[in-house]
Amino acid sequence: MKSLEQVKPGETVSVVRLHGEGPIKRRIMDMGITKGVTVFVRKVAPLGDPMEITVRGYELSLRKADCAAIEVQ
């Protein structure tokens, strides 16, 4: 398995598991990123932070630290 931060732009992946503690995990889930959801990586900033993804029909920018807590396949 790999984390969302390792996914290249243009790839579509599925969320397997969320790591992290209470508030961080809760915030990620509140953004619509839950187990089983499909995530498309649209683009990554030149320095790698943040990443722009499409999830549940809307665009979302996530910090690399947050992406590291999302396990995908």
BELPEQUI-V135633 format. One record per residue. N is the residue number from 1. SS is DSSP state (2 for helix, 1 for strand, 0 for the rest). NEAR is the number of other C-alpha atoms within 10 Angstrom. D_CENTER is the distance of its C-alpha to the mean C-alpha in Angstrom with 2 decimals. Layout:
n/ss/near/d_center
N/SS/NEAR/D_CENTER
N/SS/NEAR/D_CENTER
This chain:
n/ss/near/d_center
1/0/8/13.70
2/1/12/11.15
3/1/20/8.00
4/2/25/4.92
5/2/23/7.15
6/2/12/9.90
7/0/18/9.07
8/0/14/11.61
9/0/14/11.89
10/0/11/13.36
11/0/12/11.82
12/1/16/10.71
13/1/17/9.28
14/1/18/9.54
15/1/18/7.99
16/1/17/10.92
17/1/16/10.77
18/1/22/9.58
19/0/14/11.52
20/0/13/13.12
21/0/9/15.99
22/2/8/16.98
23/2/9/16.08
24/2/14/12.66
25/2/17/11.68
26/2/14/13.60
27/2/12/11.99
28/2/18/8.42
29/2/13/10.49
30/2/10/12.56
31/0/11/9.99
32/0/13/10.04
33/0/21/7.12
34/0/19/9.74
35/0/15/11.18
36/0/13/12.13
37/0/14/10.20
38/1/18/9.72
39/1/19/6.92
40/1/20/8.76
41/1/22/8.10
42/1/17/11.04
43/1/17/11.88
44/1/19/11.65
45/0/10/14.27
46/0/8/17.42
47/0/7/16.98
48/0/11/13.36
49/0/15/12.17
50/0/19/10.47
51/1/24/8.12
52/1/18/8.72
53/1/22/6.92
54/1/16/9.04
55/1/17/8.57
56/0/13/11.97
57/0/10/13.92
58/1/8/12.79
59/1/12/11.16
60/1/16/8.89
61/1/17/8.77
62/1/16/6.81
63/0/13/8.88
64/2/17/8.71
65/2/12/9.92
66/2/20/7.20
67/2/22/4.69
68/0/17/7.90
69/0/19/8.10
70/1/23/5.71
71/1/20/8.25
72/1/25/8.29
73/0/15/11.50
